[in-house]
Amino acid sequence: MGGGSNCCVACSGIAILPKNSRAYNRRRKKRIMSAKDAVFRLLETLPDDAYIEDIQYHLYVLQKVRAGEEAVSAGKVILHEEVMRELAEPMRLPTRGPSHSG
């Protein structure tokens, strides 16, 4: 199973994964490295002339990915099928009162 449509880590920290997928099982079992080790590993992958803003951005992404991994480990997941079912429902917009043009 490949492709971005099957697996996503939302910024809210809730992972959306198909149950029993390889990604789901791998992330549940994966040992999360220490924050310090993760930062060192990140810095090793960036070019020597990287800007501070580049480093900040990559740290932000790393933080969001780690939050998603922790959500998976804690069982805070929404099955892909459930998300697709909710997206298929018609959107319910709030109703407004009468418009007052003046």
C-alpha positions, 0 to 999 in steps of 0.5 A: 500500500503506497501513496499519500491517500492511504496514510496521513498525519494530521496537524491536530495530532490525530493520525488517519491510517487504514487499520491493519496497514503496514504503516499503522502496525509499523508506527505502533511498534516503532521506538521513538528516538529522543528529541536530542537524537532527532535534532542531531539527525535532522541537522546532519541531513541539512546542507551546511549553508541552511538558514535558521528559518529552514532549520525551524521549519524542519523542526516544526515538521519533525514535531508534528510527525512525532505528535502523530506517531505518539497519537498512533501509539496512544490509539488516537486514530481515525480509520481511513474508511471512517474519514471517507464515509464522513467526507461523503456525507453532504456538508451541513452549513449553519443557517442564517437569519434574514439578511438586513440590507441597509 
